[in-house]
Amino acid sequence: MNQVWVTGDAVVDLIPESETSLLKCPGGAPANVAVAIARLSGKSAFFGRVGDDPFGRFMQSTLDQEGVSTEFLVKDPEQRTSTVVVDLDEQGERSFTFMVKPSADQFMSVEDIPNFKQGDWLHVCSISLANEPSRSSTFEAIKRAKAAGGFISFDPNLRDEVWQDQSEIQAVVMKAVAMADVVKFSEEELLFLTDSTSMAQGLQQIAALNIALVLVTQGAKGVWRVFENQSELITGQVVSPIDTTGAGDAFVGGLLACLSQHDDWKNHPVVSSAIQWANACGALATTQKGAMTALPTQTELLQFIGQ
């Protein structure tokens, strides 16, 4: 089993509990993915920065308790941990208000990067690329992981409001897309990043980058998989969703937990199995409230897919 390194924002989400109170929940897409992998008995480690503050200590403690290595998580005394107020409208759609800008994760330096080994995975989201010095440090981590014989997983997970200069988003994010072995887009992200009006047009542009595995999530319908020049819609199990908050992160966690078990993963049986895990984890995560709290265990996953 190979190590999965995850970098980026470890966030405290403040979620409305009632009209007068907010519930403190651990979150942030990269942190959710790291926990998802650990719950599925994978090897995950988180590196980057949180503030040396109560929320930063809360996030480190949460990751430790979940079995995620935090040896390379830096508690920065000069900065504050990312804190996000999550609001739900009447349709259950989420909006995010980032309370700390820039937050500690945006100050990751090249000194924070661990040593990668052959076969290691590095998973990145675009918030790491939003501002300096985190942007340069993240690109350096990607280069070092690839040079060591590792693999790069990238989920854009676009959050415009974190970027100090939003005109940079497309060019910077597409630079990361081009360096990845596996990319997971939402359809909206694919169209925006490729300036396309249809998914087919967007995927045609992405095909020129020769990415090993491209996935475009389609919510309850499943996921478009592009692998070895073959494009196919893979459907998942139907569930009755309660809360979709952590579905995308659970999907990525399931995918990487499976792929990282194999040194030679670029073949149809492994990729098909990984997408089955990903779809199942994404579906299971919608059947409970919250993001990290809803991530399934390996036992729950295997029961769900009938193994």
Backbone hydrogen bonds, N-H to C=O, Kabsch-Sander energy under -0.5 kcal/mol:
donor,donor_aa,acceptor,acceptor_aa,energy
2,N,260,S,-3.2
4,V,43,K,-2.7
5,W,3,Q,-0.6
5,W,121,W,-3.5
6,V,45,A,-2.7
7,T,123,H,-1.9
8,G,47,F,-0.8
10,A,8,G,-0.5
11,V,9,D,-0.6
11,V,27,G,-2.4
12,V,82,S,-2.3
13,D,11,V,-0.7
13,D,25,C,-3.1
14,L,84,V,-3.3
15,I,13,D,-0.7
15,I,23,L,-2.5
17,E,21,S,-2.7
18,S,21,S,-1.7
21,S,18,S,-0.5
23,L,15,I,-3.5
25,C,13,D,-2.9
25,C,23,L,-0.6
27,G,11,V,-2.9
31,A,9,D,-0.9
32,N,28,G,-2.7
33,V,29,A,-2.4
34,A,30,P,-2.4
35,V,31,A,-2.2
36,A,32,N,-2.7
37,I,33,V,-2.3
38,A,34,A,-1.9
39,R,35,V,-2.6
40,L,36,A,-1.0
41,S,38,A,-1.7
42,G,37,I,-2.7
43,K,2,N,-0.5
44,S,42,G,-0.7
45,A,4,V,-2.2
46,F,69,S,-2.7
47,F,6,V,-2.4
48,G,72,F,-1.3
50,V,74,V,-2.3
52,D,76,D,-2.4
52,D,79,Q,-0.6
53,D,51,G,-2.0
57,R,53,D,-2.5
58,F,54,P,-2.0
59,M,55,F,-2.2
60,Q,56,G,-2.3
61,S,57,R,-2.5
62,T,58,F,-2.2
63,L,59,M,-2.5
64,D,60,Q,-2.7
65,Q,61,S,-2.5
66,E,62,T,-1.6
67,G,64,D,-1.6
68,V,63,L,-2.6
69,S,44,S,-2.2
73,L,70,T,-1.9
74,V,48,G,-3.0
74,V,72,F,-0.6
76,D,50,V,-3.1
76,D,74,V,-0.8
79,Q,76,D,-0.7
84,V,12,V,-2.4
85,V,97,T,-2.5
86,V,14,L,-2.3
86,V,84,V,-0.6
87,D,95,S,-2.6
89,D,93,E,-2.3
92,G,89,D,-2.0
95,S,87,D,-2.1
97,T,85,V,-2.1
98,F,96,F,-0.5
99,M,83,T,-2.9
99,M,97,T,-0.7
100,V,83,T,-0.6
101,K,99,M,-0.5
104,A,80,R,-2.9
106,Q,103,S,-1.9
107,F,104,A,-2.2
108,M,105,D,-1.2
112,D,109,S,-1.8
113,I,110,V,-1.3
116,F,114,P,-0.5
119,G,149,G,-2.0
120,D,117,K,-2.0
121,W,3,Q,-2.8
122,L,151,F,-2.4
123,H,5,W,-3.0
124,V,153,S,-2.3
126,S,155,D,-0.8
126,S,156,P,-1.4
128,S,125,C,-1.1
129,L,126,S,-1.6
130,A,127,I,-1.3
134,S,106,Q,-1.7
135,R,131,N,-2.2
137,S,133,P,-2.1
138,T,134,S,-2.7
139,F,135,R,-2.4
140,E,136,S,-2.1
141,A,137,S,-2.2
142,I,138,T,-2.3
143,K,139,F,-2.3
144,R,140,E,-2.5
145,A,141,A,-2.6
146,K,142,I,-2.3
147,A,143,K,-2.5
148,A,144,R,-1.7
149,G,146,K,-1.5
150,G,145,A,-2.7
151,F,120,D,-2.5
153,S,122,L,-3.0
154,F,182,V,-2.6
155,D,124,V,-2.2
162,V,159,R,-1.8
163,W,160,D,-1.6
168,E,165,D,-1.7
169,I,166,Q,-1.1
172,V,168,E,-2.5
173,V,169,I,-2.7
174,M,170,Q,-2.5
175,K,171,A,-1.4
176,A,172,V,-1.4
177,V,173,V,-2.4
178,A,174,M,-2.2
179,M,175,K,-0.6
179,M,176,A,-0.9
180,A,176,A,-0.6
180,A,177,V,-1.4
181,D,152,I,-2.4
182,V,152,I,-2.0
183,V,213,L,-2.1
184,K,154,F,-2.1
185,F,183,V,-0.5
185,F,215,L,-3.2
187,E,217,T,-0.8
190,L,186,S,-2.3
191,L,187,E,-2.3
192,F,188,E,-2.2
193,L,189,E,-2.9
194,T,190,L,-1.7
195,D,191,L,-0.5
195,D,192,F,-0.9
196,S,191,L,-2.1
202,G,198,S,-2.2
203,L,199,M,-2.9
204,Q,200,A,-1.8
205,Q,201,Q,-1.6
206,I,202,G,-2.1
207,A,203,L,-2.2
208,A,204,Q,-0.8
208,A,205,Q,-0.8
209,L,206,I,-2.0
210,N,207,A,-1.5
213,L,181,D,-2.2
214,V,226,V,-2.3
215,L,183,V,-2.8
216,V,224,W,-2.2
217,T,185,F,-2.7
217,T,215,L,-0.5
218,Q,222,G,-3.0
221,K,218,Q,-1.7
222,G,219,G,-1.5
223,V,234,I,-2.2
224,W,216,V,-2.8
225,R,223,V,-0.5
225,R,232,E,-3.2
226,V,214,V,-2.8
227,F,225,R,-0.5
227,F,230,Q,-2.3
228,E,212,A,-0.6
230,Q,227,F,-1.6
232,E,225,R,-2.1
234,I,223,V,-3.2
234,I,232,E,-0.6
235,T,233,L,-0.6
242,I,286,T,-4.0
243,D,286,T,-1.9
246,G,290,G,-0.7
247,A,244,T,-1.5
250,A,246,G,-2.6
251,F,247,A,-2.4
252,V,248,G,-2.1
253,G,249,D,-2.5
254,G,250,A,-2.6
255,L,251,F,-2.3
256,L,252,V,-2.7
257,A,253,G,-2.4
258,C,254,G,-1.5
259,L,255,L,-2.7
260,S,256,L,-2.4
261,Q,258,C,-1.6
262,H,259,L,-1.8
265,W,263,D,-0.8
267,N,265,W,-2.2
271,V,267,N,-2.4
272,S,268,H,-2.9
273,S,269,P,-2.0
274,A,270,V,-2.6
275,I,271,V,-2.3
276,Q,272,S,-1.9
277,W,273,S,-2.3
278,A,274,A,-2.6
279,N,275,I,-3.0
280,A,276,Q,-2.2
281,C,277,W,-2.8
282,G,278,A,-2.6
283,A,279,N,-2.3
284,L,280,A,-2.8
285,A,281,C,-2.2
286,T,282,G,-0.7
286,T,283,A,-1.1
287,T,284,L,-1.5
288,Q,285,A,-0.8
292,M,26,P,-0.6
294,A,291,A,-0.6
295,L,292,M,-1.3
298,Q,39,R,-1.7
301,L,297,T,-2.3
302,L,298,Q,-2.7
303,Q,299,T,-2.1
304,F,300,E,-2.1
305,I,301,L,-2.2
306,G,302,L,-0.5
306,G,303,Q,-0.6
307,Q,302,L,-3.0
